[in-house]
Amino acid sequence: MRQNETPFLDAVLNYIKKGIIPFHTPGHIQGRGVNRKFLEFWPKALAGDLAEVEHPKSHHDYDAVRKEAEDLLAELYGAKRSFFLCNGTTEGIQALCLAFLKENSTVLLPRNAHRSIVGGLILTGAKPRWVYPRVDQSWGMATVVDTETWLEESRGVDAAFHLYPNYFGMCQDLENQVLDNVPNLVDEAHGPHFQFSDRLPPCALEYNITAAVQSTHKILSSLTQSSWMHVKIETAVLKIEKALSIIESTSPNFLLWASLDAARALEAENPKRFDDLIERVNNLKAEIKQIEGLKIFELDGHEEIKAIDPLKLIISATDLGLNGFELKDELRLRGIMPELAETGWVLFIITPSHQKQELDSLKQALEDIARGMNKVKSSNHKFTDYPRLKARLTPKEAFFSAGESKDLTKTNGLIATEMVVPYPPGIPLVMPGEEITKEVIELIQYYQSLGWFIRGLEDKTAKKIRVL
Ligand SMILES: Cc1ncc(COP(=O)(O)O)c(C=O)c1O
């Protein structure tokens, strides 16, 4: 390629040109649902890409303006203190790790935790104690950890990291999983909207937690990479502020912060947005259920799931002969892009930025797919349980070991120094420091055969892993 070419910019422009209907993050859905003031500001975004703003009292002090905006946010969520983040929920999670974990502290966390927490473990040298989530065999999906197992594993831990909700909007019994006398940190990446309707699961802040981080960009209306964190316990505020100050850029992106400020105002001004949307989504689900060959994931038979986000729509078309990847391809052909495909199903994220016509288009695309299929049940649906691997080193010890790159097929019994992460959803199959087994090698090969992206490895083709 020549230097005057711009492959990334072109790819973005192309996506826009195709007019695909997104059922994926970010939640503002290509600008359809942002705060009006922010929309009017946007043509001036380059002029607003600043490193200084003036505060009426303290003049050149952007921190004072930021604090005013964060105080409004804290008030809206009922937090002791809230923080704007401009490196996503990842920044908040890693700051929480730095604030509350240290070398060899033991932290209790679910095995389906996001890879950003593994980053926090590597930064701090803490030891994970994994709790395996329940698994729905027929959907081939990890749900949430059950309270009994979580509490059984909790003895002697120095902190707990809760995943609430999981990627698919499922919530465990957080009220009873909060541990006494240790920091309770919450990855609430997928729940920034819970605060805004009684028909959504309770916000993590309603429980006895220390702090929660939310990916505002995923469901609400701020720009990608902007998130926020809420602190519930006064004594934790300074610790978290200190940790943030060492990982936050010294040149924070004001456009991201402005979008967070606007996203907060939009929710405060429109308290019924989510109630109205839930009504529309329930109608859509009822219509989809009428389509022969399609199934929607529902709560029945899952006592470990305390509540579920109705705005995450999970659809299986295996009865039509389509695995999740094939269903996604069929949808793409009809101009619809879901958030994620897994072996047996597809996940759609619906936000208040989706209009009626977009929900109608989704329904029509699904009807069209169902009409055209041969209705031979897919045999391609294989379950993917989390392999239970033995930890031989902490993630930090493994990550900083030199290791050598070996063919995946020759790594049985060796210790991984990197993580193996099918993406999305970004949940590692192998953590640094774990012993690789034949079972996990087969699972990685299976994912690869489906064309799934595997990230986290030095070898981008995921044919080799760095091991000890
Ligand atoms: C459960 C969970 N936690 C944390 C993150 C990281 O969030 P962000 O992309 O805002 O850094 C993600 C991103 O997908 C996630 O799914």
The ligand as an SDF file (V2000), in Angstrom:
LIG
                    3D

 16 16  0  0  0  0  0  0  0  0999 V2000
  -17.8200   -8.1130   30.8100 C   0  0  0  0  0  0  0  0  0  0  0  0
  -16.8780   -7.0730   30.2740 C   0  0  0  0  0  0  0  0  0  0  0  0
  -16.0810   -6.4170   31.1220 N   0  0  0  0  0  0  0  0  0  0  0  0
  -15.2150   -5.4700   30.6990 C   0  0  0  0  0  0  0  0  0  0  0  0
  -15.1220   -5.1530   29.3680 C   0  0  0  0  0  0  0  0  0  0  0  0
  -14.1580   -4.0980   28.9400 C   0  0  0  0  0  0  0  0  0  0  0  0
  -14.8730   -2.9480   28.6230 O   0  0  0  0  0  0  0  0  0  0  0  0
  -14.3070   -1.7910   27.6990 P   0  0  0  0  0  0  0  0  0  0  0  0
  -14.3730   -2.3050   26.3050 O   0  0  0  0  0  0  0  0  0  0  0  0
  -15.2420   -0.6640   27.9620 O   0  0  0  0  0  0  0  0  0  0  0  0
  -12.9150   -1.5090   28.1270 O   0  0  0  0  0  0  0  0  0  0  0  0
  -15.9400   -5.8140   28.4340 C   0  0  0  0  0  0  0  0  0  0  0  0
  -15.8590   -5.5080   26.9990 C   0  0  0  0  0  0  0  0  0  0  0  0
  -16.4000   -6.1730   26.1530 O   0  0  0  0  0  0  0  0  0  0  0  0
  -16.8380   -6.8090   28.8980 C   0  0  0  0  0  0  0  0  0  0  0  0
  -17.6400   -7.4830   28.0530 O   0  0  0  0  0  0  0  0  0  0  0  0
  1  2  1  0
  2  3  1  0
  2 15  2  0
  3  4  2  0
  4  5  1  0
  5  6  1  0
  5 12  2  0
  6  7  1  0
  7  8  1  0
  8  9  2  0
  8 10  1  0
  8 11  1  0
 12 13  1  0
 12 15  1  0
 13 14  2  0
 15 16  1  0
M  END
$$$$
